[in-house]
């Protein structure tokens, strides 16, 4: 299956056609492990649908879908412009795109939010984003871990979210990692609702 086919639904969530094309370029640039690895190697931090083969991809799709559902609610979505909505949804889909680093390492890189945000800014011309939009995405991706900002050695590595955009992206990622919330996927890793 072609990469574009795997994301037809998610690409349709993006209202601006230029942004949709940019998102597809980011997807095409991500390492192959993003499609195959589990969201959590231990199963401790993610629900069942995010485990096993393709779990990281399903987690990313679920985070984006949760974002879409929330933004479609006027009580939440009316606080954001169409541009902000598109960029936050794009960020949600690719927020863990470099979870195992680049090149791939054996374990999760704690600084993967920084790696992914930097990747977008560094490749913005090839992706088709202007500097302001690339920095917006970098800004919300780098804080998607929320209050989990210290690495395994107790070093402060990440920033906590501060803006409404950062908090929104973190909230969607957080909800997609809750074991009590199940998102149904079909055999092609498409959300089946």
GITA-V197788 format. One line per field, one symbol per residue. ss: DSSP state (@ for helix, = for strand, . for the rest). phi: phi as a letter, one per 40 degrees, with the letter a starting at -180 (. if undefined). psi: psi as a letter, one per 20 degrees, with the letter a starting at -180 (. if undefined). A space follows every 10 residues. Layout:
ss=???
phi=???
psi=???
This chain:
ss=..@@@@.@@@ @@....@@@@ @@@@@@@@@. ..@@@@.... .......@@@ ....@@@@@@ @@@@@@@@@@ @..@@@@... .@@@@@@@@@ @@@@...... .......... .@@@@@@@@@ @@.@@@@... @@@@@@@@@@ @........= .....=.... ...@@@@@@@ @@@@@@.... ....=..... =..
phi=.cdcccbdcc cccccccccc ccccccdccc cdcdcbccca ccgcbacdcc cgdgccccdc ccccccdcdc cccdcbcccb cdcccdcccd cccbdbcbdb gacdbcbdcc cdccdcccdc ccbdcccgbc cccccccdcc ccbccgccbb cccgccbbcc cbcccccccc dccdccbccc bbbcbccbgb cbb
psi=pqgghijggh hihphphhhg hgghggghiq qhhhihqqhp hijhjqrghj rapjhggggg hggghggggg hiohhghiiq rggggghggg hghjhkhkhj aorprhrpph jhhgggghgg ghjhghhkqr gghghggggh gijiiciniq aijjpohqqq qhrhgghggg gggghijphi opppqaijkp pl.
